[in-house]
Amino acid sequence: MLIANNFIFLHTPKAAGSSMQRTLASTLPENIKSNLHRGRVRQYPDHTTVPTLLQQNPNFFENTFSFAFVRNPWGWAQSVYYWTQTRPLARWKQDLPKWTKMGFNEWVLTDQLQYFITAKTRWPLFQSEFVFNKTGKQAISFVGRFENLQNDFQYACDKLNIKVKLEIHSNKSKSHPPYQEEYSKEAKDKVAELLACDVTNFGYTFDGSISNE
């Protein structure tokens, strides 16, 4: 998460957030940059959600341009799987031999995605929590899409009159095939059920099209 005088950026996991956060941080005045830790504000966890911020301050987003990025849930789940193997942190290192042996589809079908998010990270399970308040109303100014990353990031920068080029990816997952080629039907249906709120809220389909645009 990054807060500046004229914007608030909420960092959705595995949606190029680290790259955007560090790029945006590079444009800030030195007195603000000196208070950052790895490109984010120190007083908030990196993946702080909209409901958490509004609970602390109901007017948190008023009069400030705020934005976050979201990603196709099936692609997001695949990226999480490969990231666990790219970054074998102590919190889940003991699980890696099992995960590697079972492969991606079995990892999904045996509820390892949900287990990883809820037990091994500080992330919310749903990307929607970076966009909507508890009543389901969009609380931020702009929702960018990972699938249109450069253009949507440029739109946000233009709104803020920031001249900067996005450099990606500072926290990239291990290379993998297009997600549509890796899913079994059962795993595809499992993610559709587990992440149904993100599928619905952002209009994603498995083939990559957006149903509500």
C-alpha positions as CSV (number, residue, x, y, z in Angstrom):
1,M,0.0,0.0,0.0
2,L,1.2,3.5,-0.8
3,I,-0.2,6.8,0.4
4,A,1.0,10.1,-1.1
5,N,-0.4,13.6,-0.9
6,N,-2.6,13.2,-4.0
7,F,-3.2,9.4,-4.2
8,I,-3.8,6.1,-2.4
9,F,-2.6,2.9,-4.1
10,L,-3.9,-0.4,-2.7
11,H,-1.7,-3.4,-3.3
12,T,-3.6,-6.4,-4.5
13,P,-1.3,-9.5,-4.3
14,K,-0.1,-11.1,-7.5
15,A,-1.4,-8.3,-9.8
16,A,1.9,-6.5,-10.5
17,G,1.4,-4.5,-7.3
18,S,5.1,-4.6,-6.2
19,S,6.2,-3.2,-9.6
20,M,3.6,-0.4,-9.5
21,Q,4.3,0.4,-5.9
22,R,8.0,0.8,-6.4
23,T,7.5,2.8,-9.7
24,L,5.1,5.2,-8.0
25,A,7.3,5.5,-4.9
26,S,10.2,6.6,-7.2
27,T,8.2,9.7,-8.1
28,L,7.6,10.9,-4.5
29,P,9.4,13.7,-2.7
30,E,12.4,12.7,-0.6
31,N,10.7,13.5,2.6
32,I,8.0,10.9,1.8
33,K,10.3,8.3,0.4
34,S,12.4,8.4,3.5
35,N,9.4,7.1,5.5
36,L,8.7,4.1,3.2
37,H,9.7,0.5,3.7
38,R,10.4,-1.4,0.5
39,G,8.2,1.1,-1.4
40,R,5.2,1.1,1.0
41,V,4.0,3.1,4.0
42,R,5.2,1.7,7.3
43,Q,2.0,2.2,9.3
44,Y,0.0,-0.3,7.2
45,P,0.5,-3.9,6.2
46,D,1.3,-4.1,2.5
47,H,-2.0,-5.7,1.5
48,T,-4.4,-3.6,3.7
49,T,-8.0,-3.9,2.4
50,V,-10.7,-1.3,1.9
51,P,-12.9,-2.6,4.8
52,T,-9.9,-2.4,7.2
53,L,-9.1,1.2,6.2
54,L,-12.8,2.3,6.4
55,Q,-13.1,0.7,9.8
56,Q,-10.2,2.9,11.0
57,N,-11.5,6.0,9.2
58,P,-14.9,6.1,7.4
59,N,-13.6,9.1,5.4
60,F,-10.3,7.5,4.4
61,F,-10.9,7.7,0.6
62,E,-12.6,11.1,0.4
63,N,-11.1,13.8,-1.8
64,T,-8.2,11.6,-2.9
65,F,-7.7,9.6,-6.1
66,S,-7.5,6.0,-5.0
67,F,-6.8,2.9,-7.2
68,A,-6.1,-0.8,-7.2
69,F,-5.6,-3.5,-9.8
70,V,-7.3,-6.8,-10.2
71,R,-6.6,-10.0,-12.2
72,N,-8.5,-12.8,-13.8
73,P,-9.1,-15.2,-10.8
74,W,-8.0,-18.3,-12.7
75,G,-4.8,-16.6,-13.8
76,W,-4.4,-15.2,-10.3
77,A,-4.7,-18.7,-8.7
78,Q,-2.1,-20.1,-11.1
79,S,0.3,-17.2,-10.4
80,V,0.0,-17.8,-6.7
81,Y,0.9,-21.5,-7.1
82,Y,4.0,-20.7,-9.1
83,W,5.0,-17.9,-6.8
84,T,5.0,-20.2,-3.8
85,Q,7.7,-22.2,-5.6
86,T,9.6,-19.1,-6.7
87,R,9.7,-17.7,-3.2
88,P,10.1,-20.6,-0.8
89,L,9.7,-18.5,2.4
90,A,10.0,-20.1,5.8
91,R,6.2,-19.8,6.3
92,W,5.5,-22.5,3.7
93,K,8.9,-24.1,2.9
94,Q,7.8,-27.3,4.6
95,D,4.8,-27.6,2.3
96,L,6.8,-27.2,-0.9
97,P,7.7,-30.9,-1.5
98,K,4.1,-31.9,-1.2
99,W,2.9,-29.0,-3.5
100,T,5.5,-29.7,-6.1
101,K,4.7,-33.4,-6.2
102,M,1.0,-32.9,-6.5
103,G,1.2,-30.3,-9.3
104,F,-1.1,-27.4,-10.0
105,N,-4.5,-29.0,-10.5
106,E,-4.2,-31.3,-7.5
107,W,-3.0,-28.3,-5.5
108,V,-6.3,-26.5,-6.4
109,L,-8.6,-29.5,-5.9
110,T,-7.2,-30.4,-2.5
111,D,-7.9,-26.9,-1.2
112,Q,-4.2,-25.9,-1.0
113,L,-4.9,-22.5,-2.5
114,Q,-7.3,-21.6,0.3
115,Y,-5.0,-23.1,2.9
116,F,-2.1,-21.1,1.6
117,I,-3.9,-17.7,1.5
118,T,-5.6,-18.1,4.9
119,A,-2.8,-19.9,6.8
120,K,0.5,-18.8,5.2
121,T,-0.1,-15.2,4.2
122,R,-1.6,-12.0,5.5
123,W,-3.6,-11.6,2.3
124,P,-7.4,-11.7,2.0
125,L,-8.7,-14.5,-0.2
126,F,-10.7,-12.1,-2.4
127,Q,-9.4,-9.3,-4.6
128,S,-12.7,-7.6,-4.1
129,E,-11.6,-6.5,-0.7
130,F,-9.2,-4.0,-2.3
131,V,-12.1,-2.4,-4.2
132,F,-15.4,-2.7,-2.3
133,N,-16.7,-1.8,1.2
134,K,-18.6,-4.2,3.4
135,T,-21.9,-3.3,1.7
136,G,-20.5,-4.1,-1.8
137,K,-20.1,-0.5,-2.9
138,Q,-17.0,0.5,-4.8
139,A,-15.0,2.6,-2.4
140,I,-12.0,3.6,-4.6
141,S,-11.7,5.9,-7.6
142,F,-10.4,3.5,-10.3
143,V,-10.0,-0.2,-10.8
144,G,-7.3,-1.2,-13.2
145,R,-6.8,-4.6,-14.8
146,F,-3.7,-6.7,-14.9
147,E,-4.7,-7.8,-18.4
148,N,-4.5,-4.1,-19.5
149,L,-1.6,-3.2,-17.2
150,Q,0.4,-0.7,-19.1
151,N,-2.7,1.3,-20.4
152,D,-4.5,1.3,-17.1
153,F,-1.4,2.2,-15.1
154,Q,-0.8,5.0,-17.6
155,Y,-4.4,6.2,-17.1
156,A,-3.8,6.5,-13.3
157,C,-0.5,8.3,-13.9
158,D,-2.2,10.8,-16.3
159,K,-4.9,11.5,-13.7
160,L,-2.1,12.3,-11.2
161,N,0.0,14.1,-13.7
162,I,2.9,11.7,-13.1
163,K,5.5,11.1,-15.8
164,V,6.9,7.6,-15.2
165,K,7.4,4.4,-17.0
166,L,6.2,1.2,-15.3
167,E,9.0,-1.3,-14.9
168,I,7.8,-4.9,-14.4
169,H,8.1,-7.4,-12.7
170,S,10.0,-7.0,-9.4
171,N,8.2,-9.9,-7.7
172,K,7.4,-12.1,-10.7
173,S,6.3,-15.7,-10.4
174,K,8.0,-18.6,-12.0
175,S,7.4,-18.9,-15.7
176,H,4.3,-21.0,-16.6
177,P,2.0,-21.8,-19.5
178,P,-1.1,-19.7,-20.2
179,Y,-3.5,-20.6,-17.4
180,Q,-6.2,-21.8,-19.9
181,E,-3.8,-24.6,-21.0
182,E,-3.1,-25.9,-17.5
183,Y,-6.5,-26.2,-15.8
184,S,-8.4,-29.4,-15.7
185,K,-12.2,-29.0,-15.9
186,E,-12.5,-29.9,-12.2
187,A,-9.9,-27.3,-11.1
188,K,-11.5,-24.7,-13.3
189,D,-14.8,-25.3,-11.6
190,K,-13.2,-25.3,-8.2
191,V,-11.7,-21.8,-8.7
192,A,-14.9,-20.6,-10.1
193,E,-16.7,-21.7,-6.9
194,L,-14.0,-20.5,-4.5
195,L,-13.4,-17.1,-6.1
196,A,-17.0,-16.6,-7.2
197,C,-17.3,-13.1,-5.8
198,D,-14.3,-11.9,-7.8
199,V,-15.5,-13.6,-11.0
200,T,-18.9,-11.8,-10.5
201,N,-17.7,-8.5,-9.3
202,F,-15.1,-8.0,-12.1
203,G,-16.9,-9.9,-14.9
204,Y,-14.1,-12.3,-15.6
205,T,-14.6,-15.5,-17.7
206,F,-12.3,-18.4,-18.0
207,D,-11.5,-17.6,-21.6
208,G,-10.2,-14.2,-20.6
209,S,-13.0,-12.0,-21.8
210,I,-14.8,-9.5,-19.6
211,S,-18.5,-10.2,-19.3
212,N,-19.6,-6.8,-17.9
213,E,-17.9,-4.5,-20.4
